[in-house]
């Protein structure tokens, strides 16, 4: 790779870190807090820090008429930064919550209309008509919510669904979604829903749950954020969702000047399980079976039938195929998951090559993995696949240690967070 170096920094206290990029005049400035404007919306696993796409956009996006893509848009961080910089952008994600969140965080709202609706809701929120009869399809969720909380949530959602303005309705749904975990029996500090020992102790000590107060607080915070965002961005600067699959990008050849993303982690995050309560309450899934169907659509999924991983395909990278064989000796399914991930990413990289303009860039912030004791340098293999797809690796460096919201088994014991992100800059 050209311009390859490892720079290790980390954020300390409240002091921003200036990370000088090798052989480049630009500087990547990392601050401790990334919660400003609509970046404050909603918790999201492995949330992309805004400094990453901001740096990439400033360095590689070019003319303001150019179009930017985040093919794994997640919580919409790249699209927010693109709009703040004055660029039209597109996003793709398999997660319906991610698509709704990205669109909502980047949609300008009318201040008077939003404030009028907000005040009306806050004035009447304590008069919510609780649904006395809990529908049958909510019974499986009795583990996660007290019956009175379910009744209040149903009543609150009914109020939101009465809002006819689609943009404000979606904004309120995101506020509602941000409330779900906070009023559930699950530990809000953990990514995957779990009733931890910490939460059981809180229950024993008489935990109080106030749905309306929790929602009201989220609504106030998010209202300020979206109105501030709306004041400094143009409604004419568009953000378009291009579907659900970055292996089949719904765009013409040479559409984008820049693609920037943090791709899925290999076997690190279960987004469907992490969001299952929100997906259910937002009615983005209807039945428990829908969770499994949705999970299978993700690159990096672990949901495969036994017959699917009876044979392990080769990726075509000698070193990687050797590692897959080592993993196969102890875990057939895990070996298949690794192979399938890289084969899917190869298809994705071919699509990026097709849709990038000549001399366009693709900037990726990649986390490496350990699978059954085998270190998988994901960035290295992605660079190899990019080369096969016609993309040249122009730059590679390591980013600072940034604590993200990682998969955790408990409040103390966790899956660990990735030590650093490998930054790859490809050029067509």
Long-range contacts (C-beta under 8 A, 24 or more apart in sequence): 1-383, 1-393, 1-396, 2-392, 2-393, 2-394, 2-395, 2-396, 3-394, 3-395, 3-396, 3-397, 4-396, 4-397, 5-396, 5-397, 5-398, 6-397, 6-398, 7-397, 7-398, 7-399, 8-398, 8-400, 8-401, 8-420, 9-400, 9-401, 10-400, 10-401, 10-402, 11-400, 11-401, 11-402, 17-400, 19-399, 19-400, 21-395, 21-397, 22-395, 22-397, 23-395, 24-59, 24-395, 26-55, 26-58, 26-59, 28-52, 28-55, 28-399, 29-55, 30-399, 30-400, 30-402, 37-80, 37-84, 37-225, 37-228, 37-229, 38-76, 38-80, 38-105, 38-106, 38-222, 38-225, 38-226, 38-229, 39-77, 39-80, 39-105, 40-221, 40-222, 40-225, 41-75, 41-101, 41-104, 41-105, 41-174, 41-178, 41-222, 41-225, 42-75, 42-101, 42-174, 42-177, 42-178, 43-178, 43-181, 43-405, 44-74, 44-75, 44-98, 44-101, 44-405, 45-191, 45-269, 45-271, 45-274, 45-404, 45-405, 45-406, 45-407, 46-74, 46-262, 46-265, 46-268, 46-269, 46-367, 46-404, 46-405, 46-406, 47-74, 47-75, 47-77, 47-404, 47-405, 48-74, 48-75, 48-77, 48-78, 48-261, 48-262, 48-365, 49-77, 49-402, 49-404, 50-77, 50-80, 50-81, 52-77, 52-260, 52-262, 52-363, 52-365, 52-399, 52-421, 52-423, 53-77, 53-78, 53-81, 53-82, 53-260, 53-363, 54-81, 54-84, 54-85, 56-258, 56-260, 56-361, 56-363, 56-425, 57-81, 57-82, 57-85, 57-87, 57-258, 57-260, 58-85, 60-257, 60-258, 60-260, 60-361, 60-363, 60-425, 61-85, 61-87, 61-257, 61-258, 62-257, 62-258, 63-257, 66-256, 66-257, 66-258, 66-357, 67-255, 67-256, 67-257, 68-256, 68-257, 68-258, 68-259, 68-260, 69-242, 69-249, 69-251, 69-255, 69-256, 69-258, 69-259, 69-260, 69-355, 70-259, 70-260, 70-261, 71-246, 71-249, 71-259, 71-261, 71-263, 71-348, 71-351, 71-352, 72-246, 72-261, 72-262, 72-263, 72-264, 72-299, 73-98, 73-99, 73-102, 73-241, 73-261, 74-98, 74-102, 74-262, 75-101, 75-102, 75-105, 76-101, 76-102, 76-103, 76-105, 76-106, 76-239, 78-260, 78-261, 79-105, 79-106, 79-239, 80-105, 80-106, 80-229, 82-239, 83-233, 83-237, 83-239, 84-229, 84-232, 84-233, 86-234, 86-237, 87-237, 88-237, 88-238, 88-239, 88-240, 89-238, 89-239, 89-240, 90-239, 90-240, 90-241, 90-242, 90-251, 90-256, 91-239, 91-240, 91-241, 91-242, 92-241, 92-242, 92-243, 92-244, 92-245, 92-246, 92-249, 93-241, 93-244, 94-244, 94-245, 94-294, 94-297, 94-298, 94-299, 95-271, 95-272, 95-275, 95-294, 95-298, 96-279, 96-284, 96-285, 96-294, 97-177, 97-275, 97-278, 97-279, 97-282, 97-284, 98-271, 99-241, 99-244, 100-170, 100-173, 100-174, 100-282, 100-284, 101-174, 102-239, 102-241, 103-170, 103-239, 103-241, 104-170, 104-171, 104-173, 104-174, 105-174, 105-226, 105-229, 106-239, 107-167, 107-170, 107-171, 107-226, 107-239, 108-229, 108-230, 108-233, 108-234, 108-235, 109-167, 109-168, 109-171, 109-226, 109-227, 109-230, 111-227, 111-230, 113-165, 113-168, 114-168, 114-171, 114-223, 114-226, 114-227, 115-223, 117-163, 117-165, 117-168, 117-172, 118-219, 118-223, 121-159, 121-172, 121-219, 122-216, 122-219, 124-159, 125-156, 125-159, 125-212, 125-215, 125-216, 126-212, 128-152, 128-155, 128-156, 128-159, 128-212, 129-155, 129-158, 130-154, 130-155, 131-155, 131-158, 137-286, 137-287, 140-288, 141-277, 141-280, 143-185, 143-195, 144-184, 144-185, 144-186, 144-193, 144-195, 144-277, 145-183, 145-184, 145-185, 146-185, 146-209, 149-183, 149-184, 149-209, 149-211, 152-211, 152-212, 153-180, 153-183, 153-211, 153-281, 156-211, 156-212, 156-215, 157-281, 171-222, 171-226, 172-219, 173-282, 174-222, 175-215, 175-218, 175-219, 175-222, 176-215, 176-281, 176-282, 177-278, 177-281, 177-282, 178-218, 178-222, 179-211, 179-214, 179-215, 179-218, 180-277, 180-278, 180-281, 181-277, 181-278, 182-214, 183-209, 183-210, 183-211, 183-214, 184-277, 186-277, 187-411, 189-408, 189-411, 190-408, 190-410, 190-411, 191-269, 191-274, 191-405, 191-406, 191-407, 191-408, 192-270, 192-273, 192-274, 192-407, 192-408, 193-273, 193-274, 193-276, 193-277, 194-409, 194-410, 196-410, 196-411, 197-410, 198-411, 244-297, 245-297, 246-299, 246-348, 246-351, 247-299, 247-344, 247-347, 247-348, 247-351, 248-351, 249-351, 249-352, 249-354, 249-355, 251-355, 252-355, 253-354, 253-355, 254-355, 254-356, 254-357, 254-358, 254-360, 255-355, 255-357, 256-355, 256-356, 256-357, 256-360, 257-356, 257-357, 257-360, 257-361, 258-360, 258-361, 258-362, 258-363, 259-352, 259-355, 259-356, 259-360, 259-361, 259-362, 259-363, 260-362, 260-363, 260-364, 261-363, 261-364, 261-365, 262-364, 262-365, 262-366, 262-367, 262-421, 263-299, 263-345, 263-348, 263-364, 263-366, 263-382, 264-298, 264-299, 264-300, 264-341, 265-300, 265-367, 265-369, 265-418, 266-300, 266-337, 266-338, 266-341, 266-369, 266-371, 266-376, 266-378, 267-300, 267-302, 267-334, 267-337, 267-338, 267-341, 267-369, 267-371, 268-300, 268-367, 268-369, 268-406, 268-407, 268-415, 268-418, 269-300, 269-406, 269-407, 270-295, 270-302, 270-407, 271-298, 272-298, 274-407, 299-341, 299-344, 299-345, 299-348, 300-337, 300-341, 300-344, 301-337, 302-333, 302-337, 304-333, 304-336, 304-337, 304-340, 308-336, 309-333, 309-335, 309-336, 309-337, 312-336, 312-339, 313-339, 313-340, 313-343, 314-339, 315-339, 315-342, 315-343, 315-346, 315-381, 315-385, 316-388, 317-342, 317-381, 317-384, 317-385, 319-381, 320-376, 320-381, 320-384, 323-374, 323-376, 326-372, 326-374, 327-371, 327-372, 327-374, 330-372, 331-372, 334-371, 334-372, 338-371, 338-376, 342-381, 342-382, 342-385, 345-382, 345-385, 346-385, 346-388, 346-389, 349-382, 349-385, 349-386, 349-388, 349-389, 349-391, 350-389, 350-390, 352-389, 352-391, 352-426, 353-389, 353-390, 353-391, 353-428, 356-391, 356-428, 357-428, 358-428, 359-427, 359-428, 360-427, 360-428, 361-394, 361-425, 361-426, 361-427, 361-428, 362-386, 362-391, 362-425, 362-426, 362-427, 362-428, 363-423, 363-424, 363-425, 363-426, 364-423, 364-424, 364-426, 365-399, 365-421, 365-422, 365-423, 365-424, 366-421, 366-422, 366-423, 366-424, 367-418, 367-421, 367-422, 368-418, 368-422, 378-422, 379-422, 379-424, 382-424, 383-424, 383-426, 386-424, 386-426, 390-428, 391-426, 391-427, 391-428, 392-426, 392-427, 392-428, 393-424, 393-425, 393-426, 394-425, 394-426, 394-427, 395-423, 395-424, 395-425, 396-422, 396-423, 396-424, 396-425, 397-422, 397-423, 398-422, 398-423, 399-423
